[in-house]
Each structure stands twice: as C-alpha cells, then as structure tokens.
C-alpha cells in the first residue's frame, strides 16, 4: 500500500485495511484522527520506526520537547517549522511503506 493509498483509506474507511504492519496501522490511526490509539500502538512498533512515529505524534500535539527526544531516538532531525504535519506524515508513510 502506498502512502497516498494509506492516507485515502484513513480519510474514508472506518477501520484500517487488513494486513498492515503495526507502523502503518499507527500512521493510519493518526491520519484518521485517532491520536490516542495511534500513540498507544506506536509504542509497540520497533525502533527506529516506532520512535519516528512517536516523535511525529508529539510534534502534532505541540509537545516539541518530547518530540525532540523521540526524533533523537529515531535518529532523525526534527523537521523545521516550514515542514507541515501533512508533509511529514507523507514522508514517514512513504519511507515505511516503501512507496
């Protein structure tokens, strides 16, 4: 499943598609507006992917100190303020889906 397909599913479907990895399911939940469920699930995703999703979620929440900690654990730099949350979500989804 591509990043675009994942986003489209999260915006239109009631549940994530069957067979998604934990990481993609966490991203799906996030895009679907289910932050708490995404946060809970990303804690089960192995690092560095789980840490990257965790970082994104805390950036989305506005907790930049916590986000910085998780970006560090993921081996990623925190995006600049010019990178929108939608752009970053797409980057993460593309990287983790291989699309």
N, C-alpha and C positions, 0 to 999 in steps of 0.2 A: 504494500500500500504506500503510495506516495504521500508526501507532506500535504499536498493540495487535497488529495482524497480524504486524508485523515481530518483535515480542517472541515471539509464539506460534511463529512459524517457527523462530526461533533456539533455542527450547527443545525443539522436537520434530523438526526436519528435520536431515539430515546435511550439507546444503550450502545456501548462500543461494539464494533464488529468482533465476531468470534475470531480467536486465533492471534490477537495482538500480543506482542511482548508486553511485559509489565511496564517498560519505559513508554511505549507508545500508548498504552492504556492510560497511564498517568497524564500524558500530554493531551489525550482525547478528553479526559475528565476536566482538565484545566480549561481547554478551549470551550467545553460545554458549560463553563461557569460553575463547576463543582470543585472549588478550590480546596475545601477541607478533604474531600475524598482523594483528590489528586495528591495533596500533601501527605496524607496517610500512606498512599500507595508508593509514592516515590521513595519513602524510607525503606521499602523492600527491594528497590532496584539497586543492583550492584553499582559500585563506583567504577568509573567516574561519571557514568550516565545519570545515576540517581542523584549524585551531588549537583550535576549541572541543572537538572530539572528542579531540584530543591532550591538552588540559587535563583533560578528564574521566578519561581513562585514567591520567594521573599522579595525579589525586586518588584514583582507585580503588586505585592501587598504594601510596598513602600518602606519595608524594613531593610534599608540598604546596608546597615552594619551586619546583620545576619546574612544577607545576600552575599556580601563580600567574603565572609567566612566560607560559604558553600562554593562560591566561584573558585576560591583558593583550593579547596579540597578536590574540585573537579579539574584543576589545572588550567582554568580559563581566566581570562581577564574580564572584569565587569564591563559590560558594554557602556559606551558613552551615552549621555542623555539624548543624543540625536538618534540613537537606535531605538525604534519604537518596540513596544512589547510584542506587537504582531510580527514585526520583522524578526525579532529574536526567537519567538515561538517557531516561526517558519524555519529558521536556521537550525534550531535544535531538532525539529521534526525531520528535516531533510537529512541531517547527519545521522540520526538514529534509525531512519528508515532506509537509508542508502539511496535516497532519491535526489 
